[in-house]
Amino acid sequence: MALLAYIGRRLLFVGPQLVGILLVSFFLVKLIPGDPAVLMLGPFATPDALARLRTELGLDGTLIEQFLIYLWNVLQGDLGTSWQTTLPVTIDLAQRFPATLELVTLGLLLALLIGIPLGVAGAFFKRGLLRKAADYYGLLAGALPDFWLALVLIFVFYTMLGIAPAPLGRIDFAILPPEPVTGALLIDSLIAGNWAAFWNAAGHLVLPVVTLGLINAGPILKMTQSTMERMLEADFSRYAEMCGLPRHVVLRKALRNSLPSIVTIVSVLYGFLIGGAVLVEIVFSWGGAGQYAVQGVLNADLNPVLGFVLYSAVLSLVIYLIVDLIYFAIDPRTR
Amino acid sequence: MAAGHEPMRAVAREVTTTPRAAARPAGSGRLLFFLAVLRARPNYALGYGIVTLVVLLAIFAPLVAPFDPVQANPAAYLQPPGWPHLMGTDATGMDILSRVIYAPRIDLTIALAGTLISAVAGSLVGAAVGYYQTVRGLGAFASGFVMRASDVLQAFPVFVFAIAIVAVLGQSLESIIIAVAFVNAPIYLRLMRSQVMSVRRMRYVEAAYIAGTSDREILTRHVIPNAIAPVLAQLSVNIGWAILLTAALSFIGAGVEAPTPEWGSMIAMGFQNIITGHWWPSIFPGLALAVTVFGFALVGSSVEVLADPARRRALAGQMEQRRRATLPVGPAPAGADGGD
C-alpha cells in the first residue's frame, strides 16, 4: 500500500515536469535562426506562398499561442509533422526509438558484463596486476571518444579484416527486414522466425554494441569497485570472514549489498545514452532517435526535436521509477 | 533522480568534517611534499607530464609545428606517415602532425573557459541555494525554484541540448564555450549546494551567525572556503569531459569548423578515408585527444586525493612508512618530509 502511494506521489510530479521540459525546449528551438517556411519552399518562393505556408504551419501566432496549441496537440497524441521527412513525428519516432533502445540496451548489458567482474576483482585483490589493469581501464574508458573508438573498430574489423558488415545501418539492403512488431530487429526477426534477418541484424549490432560496451564499462567498473571495497571492509563482511565462511560467500554477500549503487549508475547511464549514443549512431548510419533529433536541431525542424525530448524525458522518468521499484526489491531498508 | 548524487554527497560530507590544519605533514614545504607524491605515485606524474606537454604545445605550436596547419597541398593528399609528413597528410594535403599540434589551442581554450565559467557560476549559485534553502521565506522559495529549474535542465539529453545552444547562438568559439558551461553548471550547483548544506551546520558557522556576522560574510569567509575542495577535484576531471564534448560537437559539424585545426573535426574529416584504408587522418588526432583527456583524468584523481585532508594524510603516512622501510639504519627523524 505504501508502495502504491509512493508511485502515485511520483506520478503527480511527472506532469508539471514534462510541461517544464517541453516549455524550455520549445523556446530554445524556436530561438534557432532559420525559417522553416523559407527552408521548405526554397529561396525563390513568393511572399504570398510563404505567408500561406506559415499560416498552415501555425507559425503566425505569438510564441505563447504556438506553445499552447502545441501542448493541446500533444495531449491528443499529435506531436506534429517533421518537414524534413514529411511524416508525423510519432511515426518517425516509432521507427527510430526502438533502434536506439536496442543498441543502448545491448551496449549497457555488455558494459555490465565487463564492468562488474573487473570491479569485483579489483576490489578483492587490492594489490597486484589485476587491480592496476582495472584502474587504468577505468581511466582509459573515460578518456576515449566513443565516435573515434567506433572508427577504429570499423577500420580493424571491416576495412582490414573484412569480417564485420559495412557501417551502413541496421541490416543489409539485400535482406528483407522482418515485420515490425516491437521495432527491435532482433526480437522481430525471432518472432517472424526469420533467421537470415536475425543473424544479419546481429552482425550489424556487434561493432556499435562493442563500442558502447567498452566505453560505458568504465563508470560501471569504478562504481562497482568503490562500493565493493566499502562493503568488504564493512562489519558484516569482517564478521563473515571471522566465522570462517568461504571467500565466495563473503564476496557474494558484499556484491548483493553493492547492487543498489550499481543499479543507480546503470540507470543514469541509460538515461544519458538515449541521447548520448547519437555519435555512435551517426558513425554507423544507424538511423536512431538521437540522430533524428540532431538533424532536427541543425535544420530548424522543431517537431522532431520536441518529440525526441518528450520521449526521452518520459523514458528516463520510467527508468527512474523502475529503479525505485528495484530498490524496494533488493534493499530491505527501503521497505 | 536525486539518487544518482547520493554517493557524491557521502564523500563530500566526509571532506568537510575533517579539520584541515593538521593535514599537512609537519615541517615540510608544500612543493617538496608535492614532488615526493609525484615520486611515490608515478601515474600522477604521468598525468601532470601529459597536461604540461599539451599546454606547452598549445603555447609554442608555431615554433614546434613543421608545417602551416591550414595550408592545403593538393599535390600531396593522403600521404601515408613518413618523411617529411611524420603523421601523413589528409585528403586536402594538410600536414596532420602540424594540425594535431595546433589543435589544443582551440580545444584547451574552449574546455578551460567553459569549465571555469560553469564552476564559478555553478558553485556561487549552489552556495547561495545551499545557504538559503533551510531558511524560511523568499530565499527558500528562490532556492527551490533554482533547484527545480536545474532538474529540468538536467532532464535534457546533454548532447542535444549543447547542439541546440550552439545552433541558437550561431557557430562560433564563444557559443561553444557557453554550451560547455551551460551543460556543466548543474554539476557544480549540486556539488556546492550539498557541501554548503553540511558546512552550514558546523559550530563555527553558528558562532559567526550569533556574533552578528552578515550572511554575505559568513558565506564568503567561512562557508565557501571550507566547502570548496571537492569542487576543485571536480574541475580537472571536468576539463577532460569538456574536451571530449568540444570534439564531439565538432565531429557532427556543430562545433569548430574546418579547416581550423581541432581534433574532433579532424576525426570527422578522416571519417570517409578510414573506410578506404587511409587510417592516419582520423587515428592520430583521436590518439592525441584520448591521451590528453587521460592526462586530465590522472591529474583529477591526484587532486581528489590531495584536496581531501584524510586521504592526503593516509598517502603521506604510506610514503613515510615506505621511506623508513628502505632506510639503512634507525628510524627517520620525526617530521621528515620524504623529499630528500
Interface residues (C-beta under 8 A of the other chain):
Chain A: Q17 G20 I21 V24 S25 L28 V29 L31 I32 P33 L139 L140 G142 A143 L144 P145 F147 W148 L151 V152 I154 F155 Y158 T159 M160 A166 P167 M223 S226 T227 S261 T264 I265 S267 V268 F272 I274 G275 G276 V278 L279 I282 V283 G290 A293 V294 V297 L298 A300 V305 F308 V309 S312 A313 S316 Y320 V323 D324 Y327
Chain B: M1 A3 G4 E6 P7 R148 D151 V152 L153 A155 F156 P157 V158 F159 V160 F161 I163 A164 I165 A167 V168 G170 G240 L244 A247 A248 F251 I252 G253 A254 G264 I267 G270 F271 I274 I275 T276 G277 W279 S282 I283 G286 L289 A290 V291 V293 F294 A297 L298 S301
